[in-house]
C-alpha cells in the first residue's frame, strides 16, 4: 500500500507483514499530489511512482532503491504497461510515452488540441494507448503505437549508423560485451536481408568514471553508387597508432583497399574526424582535427594521399553531386578543382548536419537549435528556415538536428532530431508535410528514403532499422479500410446535405 499524507514523506507499506518498507529519498507529498493521485504502482506491483513538478520518480519496491527518473515538467498523471517497461503521461499539452530504460527521451510526443487527457491505459501488445478526453471524459481516444513499438529493440545502444545513398543498405557499429572489440555490420534491407560482419575493430574503454558508452570516432561512408563502403575507428587515446580506413566491395564481399592515414610529417599527430567519397568514387576525402584543420584527398586505386587542402574540415562533409563544391559542418565552402575555400555562415546556431539534394539544386543544413535552413545548390542564396522545425522540449533543452535526407526525386526533405522525432517538407512550397513523426529508440543516427521514395528509414540508437510508410495512396487505402469503405450516402445526406454526394473510398 502506498500512503500519501500532505506534508509528510510518501510511505510504502507491506500489508501482510504490517510494516513500512523504507524508500531511499522518499519525497514529501503535497496536498495537490494526494488529491491528483500522483502516487501509484506499476501493474506488476514491482515499482512505485510519484509524479511531481519535475517529472516522475520511480522506486524498485523489492530493494527500495530509486531508479533513473523521467524528467518532464508539469506531468499530471502516469500509467505503466503491464510489464513495467513503458510509461505514458500527459503535461496537458501532449501525451508522452517513455521506455523506462532510457527515460531521458520520450518515444512519442502526441499533441493535444486544447483538451484534457487522463485515465491512460497502455497496451503494448496491441500497440495502443487509450485515454479519456475532455473534462467530462465523454470520449475515448486511441493512439496507434505501431510505428513506435514495432521495430526491433536493442538494449545496448548503437554508437554509429549510416544508410547507403539509395536507402537499400544499412551499416551499424556492433559492440561485443567485455572485450572492447567492435564490428561494422552491413545489412541489405531488400529481400532476405543479407547481413555481413566486417573485420573486427578495437577501441579502448572510456576512462574510469566517465559516463561514455563509446569513446572513439567511427568513420563510415558509402560510395554514391552504393557499391563500396569505407570504414574505420579512430581511438583518440592511442596517438602512436595511426587510424586506418578500409574499403569494402559490397558486391564482391571483400576488402579492396586499406589506407594508413598517418599524419604528414610536417603536421603534428592529430585525429581524423570524418571521411567522404567523391561523386565518381575514385577518391576519399579525409578531414583532420583538432589542430589546424586540413582536408586530404586520397586516390583509392593508388592508395596514396594526392592533395592537402588547409583550413577545411568538419564532422560532416557534403560534396555536390557534380563534384565541384564541398560543404562542411564547420561552415566552410570549397571549390574542389581549385582547392580554394571560404567561410560561410550556414545556420543561425552551431551547424550539425549538411546535405545536398540528388540533383545538386538544394543544400540543406541543420543546427544545434533544431532549425533546418535551405540554400540554393551553390550555397550562395539563403532560401529561408523551413517552418515547423524542432522546438525545445518542456525542460527547455534544445533538440539538435542529427540527420538530413532528400528523397531521390528531390521533391521532399526529411530531418531528424536527437529526441527521435522526424519531420518532412515539400520543397516546392517549403511547407511541412503533416505533423512530426515519432520513431523508436532515442536519437536518430542516420536517415534515408527507400529506393522508391515510398518509405522513410531511420536508424536510431536502440532501433537500428525503423521504416515508416509515406505513400499517400497506401495510407488512403488504410484509412478507407478503417472507415469501412467511407461515408455511406445516407450519413452523407444527414451531415452534409448541402454538398452533392461523392464516393470517398
Secondary structure, 3 states (H helix, E strand, C coil): CEECCECCECEEEECCCCEEECCCCCCEECHHHHHCCCEEECCCCCEEEEEECCEEEEEECCCCCEEEEEECCCCCEEEECCCCCEEEEECCCEEEEEEHHHCCCCCEEEECCCCCEEEEEEECCCCEEEEEECCCCCEEEEEECHHHHCCCCCCCCCCCEEECCCCCEEEEEEECCCCCEEEEEEEECCCCCCEEECCCEECCCCCCCCCCCCCCEEEEEECCCCCEEEEEEECCCCCCCCCEEEEEECCCCEEEEEEECCCCCCCCCCEEEEEEECCCCCEEEEEEECCCCEEEEEECCCCEEEEEEECCCCCCEEECCCCCEEEECCCEEEECCCCEEEECCCCCCCEEEEEECCCCCEEEEEECCCCEEEEECCCCCEEEECCCCCCCCCCCCCCCEEEEEECCCCCEEEEEECCCCEEEEECCCCEECCCCECCCCCCEEEEEECCCCCEEEEEECCCCCEEEECCHHHHHHHHHHHCCCCCCHHHHHHHCCCCCCCCCC
